[in-house]
Amino acid sequence: MFQTQSAEAVLLLVAVVYCSLQLEHAEDAAFQNPPQTAAHVRKMAAKFRCDVCLKEFDYKYRYERHVETTFHKDKVRLMEICASTEAEWESGNVDTGGSSTVTESHSPSAIASDELSLAIGDEDIGHLDEAEKDSESSSDSDVANILSLTNSSANKEGQYHPFLSMISAMAYIIIHSPRPMGLSNLTFVCHTLRCMFPALPSVSTMVSYRLPGYRAPEKFYSPSGVPFYVNSIAETIKLCLANPDIAKKMERYPVLPKKGFSREIFHGLQWRNDTRFQAPMATSPVGSVFLKDIVQSSIAGAICVSIIKQFYRKEGHNGVFASVQVLQVHPSELNTYILSDIVEIPVSTIVTILPQMDSRTRHVYKKGHDGSLTIVSDNELAEMSSPHPLKTRSIMCGSLPVFMVPLIIFSDDTSGNRSKVWNKFDSWCFLLAGLRQKDNAQFCNIHFICTSNQVPVMEMAHPLVDQLLELERGIVVFDAQLNTNALILAPVICFLCDNPRAAEICSHLGSGTLRFCRICRVDHTNSLTGICEERKRSSTIQEVQLIRSAHTQAERKRLRTLYGTSEKENHLLQLPVDLHQSTPIESLHTLGLGPYKYLLREKMEQLSEKQRKEVVARIAALPSSGLTGGISSDISRHYKSFVGRDFKFLAQIAMFIFSPYLSEAEIEVWLALSMVFKMVYCDEFEPQKIELYRDVCHRFARAIDCYSVTWRKKLKIHLILHLPDSMLRFGPASSFNTERCGEDLVNLYHTKEVQAFLGGEVQERGSGIHKHGTLRKCSARTKTPLASVPITLEGKTMSLEEIDAKFTVLLPHGVSNLTPVQWGRATVGKNGQLINVQDYIEYNSQASTSVELETGLFIGSFHTEQATFCLVRYLEPVLMGTEPVLNEWSCPLLTLTNVIRCIASTLVNCAVSVVHQCDSQCVLAEQETTSRIERELVTQKKTVFVHNTDNNMYCYNIFFKMKISAGLVCCTSLPNASCYRLRAVHPSMHADRTQLNKDVLDSVVARNHVRAIFTWQGDQNDPKNGTCIEDRAGLDSREALTAFNDNLKLRGIKMKIKP
């Protein structure tokens, strides 16, 4: 046999043969004359030709993109291997392993000329059949022997588990790939390979071979006799943990988040506090320690005895920590102990594992906060004296490590047709809760269980429950991170689904019943006032039994209406999980396809055709910086067919688009809903401020209640009140949503090569950086003096010398107008987001992350030999002392200055949304546009929104989907009670109370942004509960306020100050 290197060449030769068969016009010359470099091109008749892949291109940039493809590179590599192998044949240095001889001593070039030029046809089938008969005696054991013919070091760390080596994995993938070869192609390839590998088994034997332990989907039947197939969840988990990439990324313990911000599902309280998910074991310097173990550890420099209560990790720290309760000896009583304070220790500080308490222990006392001692009951003492049950089981299994792998179960229905004809398929999938959001969003980490278009989804749950109960008890798997077997328990932490499916899972009747909430027992009469008594799993089981035991149909109907419970068969109730609290309120169907859809349709139907065109113009005039996605179609005509991503985009800009067409009650509803959206789609969640998040949801409920009584019966309006509790249990809403389309930012530009390029290093032409695409924006290939680079400001393209006359440009030390630079039209933020020119950015004013964040308009970047810099037009916050000034939507006001700063590109965080603070000079206008319709130029009038360029006042959009920035003044999802508010004058805007101090009155009024100033004392959110106590015009009485309003009316100012 060949050595491993030669075996790799053989398998790679199989791949190149298969690729050559896929080409319609394969030529033998490509193999007889292998190229010496990675790219060969010759220009013929204005075309660029690749001699490797035998393809022609009309444009050079297309050829360059082809050269960088994996197909081209792999083919070049394979042909180089063929050339090197041919050299070995000619030199006679091929090692056959001494175990067998090659029957036909042909060189690879001879094989290429004699065998690879064959075309599978009818006349060749006989020859191939004869070749197959030579190996008909091979069996499955022969295949296993062939797959194991590798060097002894091929699988040192189990990185190819369950395969024996990389060679066996490649051979299996070639035969059993998701897109396999046809039988004729596979037969031909094996016949070619057998000339160099005589011991190769037959094709039929290799096709029928299965890996040891492989478990095919199991067939089940529904109660009506319809068959369906279910994959094994346990086998899938085994494969996941055997994958080194997944095993190293997966969290095994609950994690205490850094700075108190919850970002993942393992940051939530469900994993941390529920005993079903608590990690039972951790590894210490003296061995494995379990919960309830009595250990000696170093606490504050002293050796103390304590009982382990919980294991967890801390974000930003290495190792595992334990929460322990200190165990002290009673000073006067023999064999008596005192349980005192609960403290935190690193597991690495444990020095001794002591035996459990035995029958000689007389009493154990608990020490209270006031120092009093309370005796522990006999049942509690017996519980403390017994070891953890998983410790005993681990010892029985050979002292295997034990840990938890919580599962997320996903269920949904989809159509099996590409057409609009609905062909409903119900399906079940699962995800590993220990993976981060960005990993679980990948398609490869969403594991399929079963599906059917004939069997109802709850009937398919029966075999699913049997598997989940088995996982609750634990299974033995191979852990690639520990490189050993381990005992894991995989309980279900939550179910992800839409609201109708969640009601089925909870045995609830859904939104059509009187008690329409699956989480609490609220009804239509008090659905918006708060949350009622929570539903429990035990009470649901009793209600189901009570309904089934009713003797008459009328009695069953009365009980269904009374409890809101369905008595249909639900096997999920067998799971030891509270289904009502484990179906979190997901944001897509509850928020985007709920209130926002209701409000948008209602408002668009009220608008006239002219107003709808104005809405389109306002959206087009709004900067898209920092906003994710966009509207997929024309909102004026297709708003009824909008999907979730359209509503998500509108929620970020709704207050700036629809405010001129909203009444005061509607403004309060839209504003409150936008604040809820900001809360839900933030990347971070603060559990310490849970009451503030609840207040935001209740504010929206109160606004809806005042706006429309009919909306009280909407289930999704009430479910918003449960959102904060779901976020408290499972982390931010993004960790349990059903949107798995990769919309989150992906760090596509964090490769070493790209970062070196962005750092100013000049890359070679063949490096793959200079492509026809987005990265070309980041830097030009040629260097020019800084003074002559083109910069776009205020709609004009100017050089830096022309800009110096109007703007103040602050260049860094060592950089002047004559410095040669590489100019770029884009940069990359810390989150991997590509930021283009004219985007608004958030950046650190210094290299330290502790300083406050600042905002500016990105106008370009340049690369020097030392570093990469970004030119930013500074946006200065409008402050009154140290407090920010806000507009009517609680957005911080910013002034676009004439100062251009030069900052390091490493200080740029991300793109943000900044909106122009419009005044009376920002108007709608008619603009003529020319378009070609059927080869004729047609002039049409289009409504556009024109901003006042003399107005440099902007506002920071706090509703856009980004994380809360603690450094930017007042950039928080909740209004600041100590801020100052001003109201911009616009003919179409409604009046609102305004707050501003006298010190900034002159500067603000001079900019024509505000016409009336006063201070409001009282409730910031309730205009009826407060008094006007001070202002410049002396409006300290109702009579003076009335006179001031009359004066505004005489001046033609459409604004009225309310008492």
N, C-alpha and C positions, 0 to 999 in steps of 0.2 A: 504494500500500500504506500501511497504518497505520504509525506510528512504533512503537518497541519498547514504550512504555507502553501504547499502544492494543492492540498485539498481545498483551501480557500480559492485558489485560482480556478479549480475545477468548477466550484459552485458559481463563481463569478462568470465563468465561461458559459454556464447554463443560462444565466440571466442575459448575457449579450446575444446568445443564439435566439432566445425568445424575443428580444427587442428587434433583432434583424428580421424575424418572421413577420413582425407587425408592419414593417415598411413595405409599401406596395412595389417599389422598384429597387430592391436591395441589389447591390453590386459586390462582386467578389473582390474588387480592387480595394475596397475599404478595409478588408482584412489582410489582403496580401501586401499592401503598402501602408502600414500603420503610420500615422503622423508622429512627429517628434515633439510638437508643442501642443498647448491646450487649445489654440485657436488658429485655424488656417483659413484664409479668405483670399479670394481673387475676384477682381471686378471684371465682369463680362457683361457687355451691353447694358450698362447702368444698373447691374444687379450684383448683390453680394451673395456669395455662395459658400456654404460650409461643407468642406470635403469629408468631414467626419460623419455628419448626419444626412448628407446628400439633400440639403435644402437650400433654396434660393430666397433672397429677400430683396424687396425693392428699395428699402431705406436702410441706412447704416445703423440707426439706433435700434431697429428691430433685430438686426443681426447681433448687435451687442447684447441685447436682452436675451437672445437665444443662447449665446455663449455662456451666460451666467446661470442657465437652467440646470437643474439636477440631472435631467436626461442627458444633456450634452457632456457634462463633467463625468458622469458615471461611464458613459460610453468611451470617452477618452481614456479613462483610467483602466477600463477593461482591455482596451486595445494595447495599452502599454504593458499590462500584465501578460497578454498574449505574446508580445514581442520579447519580453524578458524570459518567458517560459521557453520560447523557441530558441533563445540563446543558450539556455540550459541544456536543451536537447542536443544542439549542435556541439556543445562542449562535452557532453556525456556526463554531466554532474547531477543528473536526476536521480534522487534517492527513492528506490522502490520499496524500502522498508525491509527487504530481505525475506518477506513472507510469501511473496508471489512474484511472478514475472509478467511483463506486459506482452500480450500475445502478438500484437502487431506493432513493430517499432517504427511508427510514423511520427514525424514531427508535427507540431501544431499547424505549420503552414500547409503541410500536406493534408492534414485533416480538414483545414479550412477550404482547400481547393477541392477535395474529394467528397467531403460530407456536408459542409455547410451550404454548398450550392444546390443540394437536393431540394426538390419541390415535392411536397406530399401529394401524390396522385394515386390513381387506381393501380397503376403498374408497380408502385412501390409498396403497396400494402402487404403483398406476399413476403417481400424481404423483411419487412418489419415484424411480421408475425413469426418468421423463423427466428429472428433475433430474440423475440419474447420467449420462445420455447426453450432457449438456452438457460433461462433462469427461472423456469416454472417451479423448480424444486425449492426455491427460497421460501421461507416462512416468516412469520412475524418476529421470531427470535433473530432471524438473519437481519431483518431491518433494524432491530434494536442494536445488534452488533455493529452494523454499518454506522448508525448514528452515534455510537460511542467511540468510534475510531478517531480520537483526538488526543492531544498531548495531555499530560497529567495535570497541568496548571491551567486548563481552559476554563474551569468553573470554580476558582478559588473562593470567591465571596458570594457564590450563589446568584450572580447577577443574571444568569440565563435560566434560573429555576422556572418551571419544572423541566427544562431541557438540560441535557448533560453538558452542552457547550454551545458556542456560537455556531459551529458547523451544523450540529443537529437542529438548532433553531432555524437556520437558513434553509436546510433541506425540507423541513416540515412546512415552512412558510411558502416555499415554491410550489408545493403540491396542494396545500390546503389553504391557500390565500383566499381572501374574500372575492377576488376577481381571478379565478384560476385559469390556467391554460385549457384549451380544448384537448380532447383525448388524443387526436392525431398529432397535435403539436407536442404534447407531453411524451408521447411514444417516440417521436423523432428525436427529441432532446435526450431522452434516456438512452436511446440506441447510440447516439453520438457520444454520450458520456461513458457508455460501457466500453468503448474502445480504449479509454484511458483508465477506467475503473471497473475491471472485470467482475468484481464481486457484487455489483449493484443488483438488487432484487428486481423482480418484474414490476411493471407499472401497476397491475391489479393489486399486488401485495402492498405496495407503498400507498396506494390510494385508500385501501381498507385499513391501514394501520392507524391506531389511536394511541394517544399517550396514556401511560399508566395513571389511573385515577380519574380519567376523563368521564364526565357524567353528562349524557345527552339530555335535552329537555324531556320532561316526563309528561305523559299524556293523561289528561283527566277528562271527566264527563260532567256536564252540568246536570241539575235535576231533570231537565227536559231531554237529556241524552245527547246534547251537542258536545263534540269533543273540542278541547283546547289544550295547548301545551304551555308548560311553566318551566322556566329556567331555575336552576338551583342557586339560591342566594348565597348559601354557604360556599359553594365552589367558586363563585365570583369573588367573594371576599378573600378566599385563599389566594386566588390569582393576583388580586390587588396588593395584598400584603407581601406576596413574593416578588412584586415589582419594586426594585430599589428606589425608583423615583417617587412612587406613591408612598412607600413605607417611611421614607425620610421626611416627607412633607406633612404627614398626618400627625395631628396632636393626639396624645394619649391621656392627657390630664386637662382638667379645666384650667383656664388661664386668667389671672388677674390682669386686666388691661392697664396699659401705661397711662398715667395721668388721669385715670378714671374714665377714659373714653372707650366705650364698647364698640368694636368694629366687626366681630365675627360671632358665630353662633356659640363657640366655646367660651366666649366672654359672658354669656348670659347666665342668669340665675338658675335656669332649669338644669343645666349640666353641673353647676357648682353645688347646688343645695339638695337636689333630689338624690336620695340614697341609691336609686337604680343606676345612676350614671357615675357615682363616685368611684375613682380609681382605687382598687383594693390593695395595690402593692406598689412599692418603689424599691429601687436598688440602692443600698447604702454601702459604705466601706466594709461593713461586717456581714453583708449578705442581704437577702431579701427581707424587707420588713412589710408587715401587713397592718391594716386597720385593727385597732384594739390591742396591738402589741404594746408591752411595757418595755421602754427603752431607757438607756442612759445617754444623755447628750449634753453638750456644752451650751449653757444658756447664760449670757452675760459674763462669761469667763469662769463660771462655776459648773460643776457636774451635777445635773439634776435628773431625777426620775420622773417620767411622764408617760401618759397614755396617748397613743396616736389617734386623732379624730378624723383627719382629712389630709389628702395629698392634693397638691396643685402646683402649677408653674406661675412664674411672674414674668410678664413681658419685659424684655430688656435685661433679664438676669439668666445666668446659666444654672442648670441643675433643677432639682425638684425640691419644693418646700413642703413642710408638714405643719398642720395645726395641731398642737398637743395640749393636753391638760396636765398641769404639774401635779404630781402625786407625792404628798409629804407624809412622814410617819407621825402619828399622834404622839404628843410629848408625854402623856401620862398613861394611856391605855395600851396594852400589849396586843400586837397583831391588828392594829387599827390604823387606818390611813385617812388622809384628808385630801379631797380634790379641790384645788384652788384655781388660780387664774389659767385662762387659755392663752397661750403664746405661740409665736411662730418661730420655727427653727429650720435651717437647711438640713435636708436628709444627710448630707455629707458630714454633718457634725455628730451623727449617732455613733457611739463607741461600743455599746453593748446592747444585746437583746436579752432581756430578763424573762424568766418563766412567768406564766399567767398566775393570777391569784388562785389559791386552792382553798380547801375546806378549813385550813387553819386561820383564814382571815375572819375575824369576828365582826367588825363593822367598818363601813366606809362612810365618811361624812362629806357633804358638799359645803363649801365655804361661800357664803353670799357676799354681796357687795358691801354690806354693812359689817362684815366679819362674823356673822352668826353661822352656826353649824347646823346642817339638816342631815339626818341620817338617811342613807340610801336604802330603798326597799329591797327585799329579798330577791324579787324578780330582776331588778336592775343589777344587783350584785351578781346574780347567776349569769346574766348577759355579759357583764364585764369579765367574769372569770372564764368564759368559754372563748376559744380562739375563733377568728373569722372563718366562716364556712369555706370560703375560697382558699384559705391557707391549707386546710385539711385536704381539699381536693387537689391543690397544687402538689402537695407532698405525695399523694397517691399517684399522680401522673408523672412522677420523677422530678419534682421540684421545678416545674416549668414556670416561667414568668407569666403573670396574669395581668391583663389590662382590658379596658373598655373600648369598643368601637361602635359608638352610637350611629344609628341609621336614620336617614331622612327618606320617608316614603313619598313618592310623587304619583299622582293619578290625574288623568285628564282624558278627554275625548278629542278625537281629531278625525278628519275626513280621509278616507283612503283613495279618493278620486282627485285628479288634477282639475277636473271641471268643477262647475258650481253645484253640481248634483251632490248632495250631502250623503256620504257613505260612512256612517259613524263607526269608529273603532275606539273602544274603551281599552285603556292600557294601564299597566302598573310598572313603575320604575323605582330605583332607589339610588341614593347618593351617600357618600361617607361624610358624616357631620364633622369629622376631624380635619377635613381639608378646608382650605381658605376659599373665599368666594371666587377669586379669580381662577382657582383650579377646578372648583365644582362647576363653573360656567363652561368649561371645555366639554365638548361632545363625548370625548373618550371616558370621562368620569361620570357620565349618566348611564347607569346600567339597567338594561331592559330585563323585565321579569316575564310579562305575559301580555297578550292582547287578543281581542276577538271582536268581530262585528255582529255576532249572534248571541253571545253569552253576556248577560248583564254584569256590570262591574262588581257588584257585591257577591255574586255567585262565584266569580273567579277568586274571591278573597279566601275561600275555604282552604285550598292547598297553600295559599300564601301565609295564612295564620299558622298552619302546622310548621312551616319552615321558621317563622319568626319565634315561635315558642321554643323550637330547638336551639335557636341562636341565643335566646334568653338564658338557657341552661349552660351554654358554652360549647365551643368546638376547638380542636387543636389545629393550628395552622403553622406554616413556616413564615417567620418574620425576617425579611431581608435586611432590616435595620439591625436587628440583634444577631442575625446569621444563625438562628436556632429556632426550634419549635417553641410555640407559645400557646397558652390557653387564653382565648378571648371570649368575651361576652358582648353581644351586639343587640342591645335593646333599641326600641324605636323611640326617638326623641321627639319627632313631630311628623305630621302629614301635610304636604304641600298640595293644594288643589284650589279650585274655585269654590265659591260659596254653595252652589247646589250640591257639588260632590262632597263638600265638608258636612253638609246636613245629612247626606246618606251615611257617611262614616259614623256620625254621632247618633244615628237612629232618630233623627229629627225630621219633622214634616216639611221644613223649609219656610220660605217667606210668605206662603199663602195662609198660614195658620195664625191664630190670635197671638200666641206667644212665639213670635217669629224668630227669636234669637236662639242660636244653638249653644251659646255660652252662658247666658243668664236667663231668668224667667220674666223678662220684661214683656209688656204687651203694648198695644197701640196707644193706650191712654197716657202712658208715661215713658215712651220710648226715647224722648229727647231730654228728659230731666236727669237721667243718670243711669247707673248700672244697678240691677236688682240682685237677688240671691243667685249665686253661681250654681250651675248644674254640676252634678257629680256622677261619676261612673256607676257607683253603687245604687244611687236613686234611679238612674235610667234603667238599670237591669230590673229593679223592682217594678217600675212603671210598665215595662214591656211585659213582664209576667202578669201584672194586674190586668192589662188590656186583653191579653190572650185568654185569661180565665173568665172574662165577661161572658154571660150566657146569651145576650142578645146583641144584634148589630147596632141598635140604638145606644145601648150602654157602651159599646166599644167606641162609637163615634163621639159620645160625650166625654169619655176619658181621653181620647186623642186630642180633642179641643182643649180640655182642661190642662193637660201636660205638654201638648205640642210634640208628643213622642210617637214614633212609628213602631209598630210591633213586627215589622218584617224581619226575616232572618238576617242577623248581623253577626258573622263569626268574629269580627274585630273586637267585639266586647269581651272575648276570651283573653285578650292581651292585658297584661297588668299595667296598663297605661290609661290615664284619664283623657279620653278622646276629646272631651269638650275643651280642655285647656291645652291640648296638643295639636289643635288645628288653628294656627295663628292667622290673624287677619292680614292677608296679603294685599299689596297695594294696587296691583294692576286692575283686578276686577272690582275691588271695593272703592277705590278712589278715582282712577282714570276712566273706567267704564261705568262709573256710578255717578256721583254728583257732578263731575265736570261734564260728562256727556249730557246729563239732564239740563244743566245750566246753559251749555253752549247751544243746544237745539232750541231751547226756549227763547234765548236772546236772538239767535239768527232768524228765527221765524218772525220776530217782532220788527226786525230792521227792514227798511225799504231797500230796493235795488241799488239806489245811490249810496246808501249807508254801507251796504255790503262791499261795494267797490272801495269805499273809504277805509274799511277795515283791512282790505287787501293792501292798500297803499301804506297804511301805518305799519303793517307787518314787514313790508319790503323796506321801509325806511329805518327799521330798528336794526342796530348792529347785531350781528350773529356771534360776536366774540363770547366765548365761554359757554354758549348754549349747545346742548347735545342734540343732534338730529335736526329735524325740520318738518314742515308740513308736506306730506306726500302729494297733495293735490290742491286745487283751488278751493279755498274755504268758503267762498261765496256760493258755490254750486254743489260741492261734495261734502259738506259738513256732516251729513247724515251717515256717510260711509267711513267716517274717520275710525282709526284703530288706536290702540293704546299709545304708540309712540307719538301720534299726532296730539293727543290730549296731554301727554307729558311735556311736549314742547310748548303748547299753548299755556299750560299752567305757569310756566316761567315768565311769560310776558303778558298775561291776560290783563293785569292792572294797568299797564301802559297802553294797551290797545283798546279795550272796551270801556274805560272809565268815562269818556265823553257821552256814552249812550246809556249809562246806568243811573238809576235812581239812588237815593240815599240808602234805602233798604237793600237794594241789589249790591251797592258798593260794599256794604258791611259783609254780605254773604260771600262775595267774590274775594274780598281781602282775607276773611277768616279762612276760606278754603285754600287760598294761596299759601297762607301760613302753615296749614296742615300739610300741604304738599311739601313745603320746605322741610318740615319736621320729618316726614316719611322718607324722603329721598336724600337726606343727608348721609354721608358716608360714616358719620360717627354719632354716637348716642351717649348722653350723660345720665347714668342712672341716678346720680345725686339730685338731678333737677326733674325728677319724674312728675312732681306736682305742677311744674310749669308746663310740661308737655300735656298733661291732662287739662290744664286751664285752656290751652289753645284749642283742644278738641271740644271742650264744653262751650267755648266762645262761638265756634262754628254751629254747634247744636242750637244755641240760643238765637243766633242770627237766622237760622233756617226756620225756627219756630215762629219768629216774628214776621218772616217773609211770606210763608205759605203754610197753612194748616194741613193741606193735603200731603205735604212731604213727610209728615210724621209717620205715615205708614210705609215709608221706604226703608227696607232692611239695611241697605248699605249706609244710610245716614246714621243709623244707630251703631253699626259696627265700627264706625270711626272712633266712638268712645272707648272701644276695647283696644285700639291700636297701641296706646302707651304700655298697657299691661303685656301685650305680646312682645313689644320691643324690650321690656324689662326681662322677660324670660329668655328670649332667643336672640338678643342683640338688635342692631339696627334692622329696619324693615328690608333692606337690600339683602340680608342674609337668609331670609325665608320667603322671598318673592318667587314667582313662577316665571320670571323673565330670564331665560337662559340663552340669549341671542348674542352674547359677547358685546353688549353695548358699553360695558365699562372700559375705561382706558387700558390699553395693553402697552407694555413697555417694548415697543417695536424698535426703538432707537437706542437701546441700552447695550448693544453689542460693543465689544472692544474696538472693532474696526471703525464703527460709526462714531463712537465717542472720540477716538483719535482724530477722525476727520473733522468733527465739530470743534475740536481743540486747536485747529489750525494746521495740522500736519498735512503736507502735500502728498496725496495718494497717487499711485501709479494708475495709468489708464486702464489696466486690466484688473484693478482691485475690486471692481463691482460697485464702487461708490458713485461714480459719475454716470448715473442712469438717467433715462428720460422719465422723470417722475418727481416726487416730493422732495427727495434729498438734494436735488439740484438747486432747490431754493435756499438751502442752508449756506452755501458758499459757492463762489465762482472759482473757476480753475486758474484764472489769471490774477495777478496782483496789479493794483492801480493805486495812485496816491489817494489818501483819504479825502482830500479837498474836492476831488472830481467824481466821487461816487454819486449816483442818482438817489435822491431822497424825496419821497412823496409826502408833502405836508399841505393840508387844507386843499386837497384836490389838485395840487400843482407839483410837478417834478422839478426839483432844484438841486443844485450842488451844495456842498457844505459851506463854501465861500459865500454863496448867496444867502444861505440861512443865517450866517453870522450877523448879517445886517439887521435882522428882525428878532432873532432868538438868541438866548444866552446858552451857548454850548459849553458844557463842562467836560473836557477830555481828561483821561487819566494821566498820571505821571509817566513820562517817556513816550507819549503819543502826541503827534502834531499833525497838521494838515498835510504835510509832505510824507508822512509815514506810509510806505506801501502796505496795502491790506488786501485781503480777499473779502469782497462784499457779499453779503447774504440777504435773502428776503424772508428768512424764517429762522427759528431757533427751536430748541427742544427744552421743555420744562422738566422739573424734577420728577414729575409723574409720568414722563414718557410721552406727553402730548406735544404734537407739532403745532407751533404757534406761528402764524403768518403775520406779515406786515399789516398794520392798521388794527391789530387785535389789542385789546386792553389786557394788561398782565398784572399779576400780583407778585411782588418780589421783596426780598429782605434788603433793608437799607445798608446792612453790613453783613460780613461773613458769618457772624454769630446768629444763631437762630432765636436767641432770646430777645432780640430787638423787635420793635413793631414792624408789621408789614406795611408796605406802601403800594400805591397803584399808579400806573402810567400807561401811555399809549406807545406801543412798540412800533418803531419806524424803521428798524433795520439792525443788522449785526455785521461785525467785521472781525476778521481773524488776523492777528499779528503773529510774529514769531514767538512771542511770550505767552499770550492768552487769547481768549475769545471774549468780545465785549458786545453789549447790546445798547443801542441808542433808544432812550425812553423819554417821551415827553411827559413831564411830571404832572400828576393830578393831585392838587393840594386839598386836603379835607377842610371843610368850613367848620370852624370851631367857635364856641363862645366860652372863652377861658380854656378849660380842659374838656368840656362837654361838646359832643358833636351836634350839628344842626341837621335835622331830618326834614324830609318833605312829607306830604300827606300820607304816604304809604310806609312811613318809618324807614325810608331808605336814606343813608347818609349822603349829604351833598358834597360834591367835589368840584373844584375849579380847575379847568384846563389852563395851565400856566404856559408861559413862553420859555420855560427853562427846560433844556434838553440835557438829561443826565446820561452818563456813560457808565454802565454797571457791568460787572462780570456775568457771563452767561450762567455760571453756577448758582447765582442768586435768584434766578427766575424760577418761581414755583409753578404757576399755571396761568391759563387764560381765565379771565373773569368777565362778567357781564356788567357793562356800564351803559347807562341810557341817558340821552340828552334830556335835561330838565326844561321842557318846552315852555315858552311864554306866548304872549299874544301875537308875536311876529312869526311863529311857526304855523304855517297854514297849509291847507289842501289846495292843489292847483290842477289844472288840466294841461296835459302835455301831449304833443303830437308825436307819434311814433310811426316809423315806416317799416313795413314788413312785406315779404314777397309771398303772394298767394297765387299758385298756379302760374308762375313765371311773370306775374304782374306785381308791380310795386303798389301797395295799398297803404294809404295814410289813415291812421286811426287815432282817436283821442283816448288818452289813458289818464286816470286819476293818480296823482303822485302826492306825497307828503314832503314838503320842503321845510327844512330846519333853518332857523335863524343863525347864520354863521357868526354874527356879532355876539351872540350869547354863549359864553364859555362855561356856563353852569351845567354840571352833570350830576347824576346820582348813581350810587352803587346799587345794583339790582340784587336785593337780598333773597329773591325768590328762585334764582337759578340753581340748578342741580350741582352743587359742589359742597364740600365739607365746610363746617363752620370755622371761620378764621378768627382766632382769639386776638390776633395782633391788630387787625384793622379796626379802626374806631367804629363801634356800634355795628359791626358786621356780625350780627347774631340773628338767629331765626325768631327771636322774641323781642318785642319793643322794649326799649329802655325807658324806665319811668322818669329818669332825670335828664332826658334829652330835651332839645328845643325844636319846635316844629314851625315851619313856614309853609305858606300856601302860594303856589305860583298862580298868577292871574291868567286865565284863559277863558275866552267867551263861552266855551262849551263845558267848562268844569263847574262843579257845584262848590258852594262856599263851605268852609270848614274853619274851626277855631285855629288860631295861629299863636305860636309861642316864640318869643325872641327877646333878648335883652336889649336895653337901650344902647349898649356899647357897640353893637354891630348893626344898628339900625341904619345909619347913614350909608355904610358901604353896601348893604343889601338893597336898600331902596334906590340907591344910585344906579344899580345894575338893572333896575326895572323888573325885579323878581317878586316883590311883595308890596302891597299897597296899604296894609293895615297891620299894626303890631299890638299885641297885648299879651298879658300873662294869665294863665288859667290855673286856678287852684281847685283841686277836687279829683274825681275819677278821670283818668286819662282816656278811658275807653267809653265813657258815658257822657255825652254832651249835656244831658239834663241834670246831672249831679255835679255842680260846680259853679263858681262865681268868677267874674272878671274883676281882678283886684288892682291891676296896674297896667298902663300902657302910655305911649308917648302922647296920645291925644287926650289923655285924662279920662278914659272911659271907665270910670269907677261907679257909675250909676246907670240905671236903665234909661233915663232920659238922655244922658250924654251919648249912650250907645245908639239910641234911635236917631239922634241928630247926626251922628257920624255916618250912619247908614244912608240917611237922606243926602248927605254931602257926596258920598260915593255914587249915588244914583244920578245926581246932577252932573257929575263929571263923566258919566257914561261908563263907569267901571261896573262890570257885571259880577259883583261880589257883595255878599252880605254877611256881617258878623252876627252870630247868634248868641244870645245871653246864656 
